């Protein structure tokens, strides 16, 4: 792209880019190289999933299979019951009727 610009403009653009890059502040990492290496290793592992916890400000590392099966486990052991689709439609229509008035 720069090669397609006129010589003066490309030179000015290179100068500005160089100036911006040299003025950048060096950011000191807040974790060690070993911790960074461990994080990269965890991110590459396809058998786990890293997510934010539901409660608190924490991170959770779970086996991916367990994570995928968790909702089905909750549905099968929870206080839920399967209802007739017609019943569901009747309730939905009653709610619509009540909320539209």
C-alpha positions in Angstrom: 0.0 0.0 0.0 2.8 2.5 0.9 4.6 1.7 -2.3 1.6 2.9 -4.3 1.7 6.4 -2.6 3.7 9.3 -3.9 7.3 9.4 -2.5 6.7 12.3 -0.1 3.5 10.9 1.3 5.0 7.4 1.8 8.1 8.9 3.5 5.9 11.0 5.8 3.7 7.9 6.6 6.8 5.9 7.5 8.1 8.7 9.8 4.8 8.9 11.6 4.5 5.2 12.0 8.1 5.0 13.3 7.4 7.8 15.7 4.3 6.1 17.1 6.1 2.8 17.5 9.1 4.3 19.3 6.8 6.2 21.7 5.0 3.1 22.8 5.4 2.4 26.5 6.7 -1.0 27.3 4.1 -2.8 29.3 5.4 -5.0 32.1 3.5 -8.3 32.3 1.7 -9.0 35.5 2.4 -12.8 35.3 5.6 -14.8 35.0 6.8 -16.5 31.9 5.9 -19.9 33.4 2.3 -18.7 34.1 2.0 -17.4 30.6 3.3 -20.7 29.2 0.8 -22.6 31.4 -2.1 -20.4 30.1 -1.1 -21.0 26.5 -1.0 -24.7 27.2 -4.5 -24.6 28.8 -5.9 -22.7 25.9 -4.6 -25.2 23.4 -6.1 -28.2 25.3 -9.3 -29.1 23.4 -10.5 -31.5 26.2 -11.2 -28.7 28.7 -13.2 -25.5 28.7 -12.4 -22.3 30.6 -15.4 -20.2 31.6 -16.4 -17.5 34.1 -18.1 -19.0 37.1 -21.8 -18.3 37.7 -21.2 -16.8 41.1 -18.2 -14.8 42.3 -15.5 -13.3 40.2 -13.7 -16.6 39.5 -12.7 -18.8 36.5 -13.6 -22.4 36.2 -11.8 -25.1 34.2 -14.1 -28.0 33.3 -13.8 -31.2 31.3 -15.5 -30.3 28.0 -17.7 -33.5 28.1 -18.9 -32.7 31.6 -19.6 -29.1 30.5 -21.7 -30.3 27.6 -23.6 -32.9 29.6 -24.3 -30.6 32.6 -27.6 -29.0 31.2 -29.0 -32.4 30.4 -28.1 -33.6 33.9 -29.9 -30.6 35.4 -33.0 -31.2 33.3 -33.2 -34.9 34.2 -32.7 -34.5 37.9 -34.4 -31.2 38.5 -38.0 -30.5 39.4 -39.1 -30.4 35.8 -41.7 -32.5 34.1 -42.6 -32.9 30.4 -45.9 -31.4 29.5 -48.3 -31.9 26.7 -47.6 -29.5 23.8 -51.4 -28.7 23.7 -51.3 -27.7 27.3 -48.3 -25.5 26.7 -50.1 -23.8 23.8 -53.2 -23.2 25.9 -51.2 -21.6 28.7 -49.4 -19.5 26.2 -52.6 -18.2 24.7 -54.0 -17.4 28.2 -50.9 -15.4 29.0 -51.2 -13.5 25.7 -54.8 -12.8 26.3 -54.3 -11.6 29.9 -51.3 -9.4 29.0 -53.0 -7.8 26.0 -55.9 -6.4 28.0 
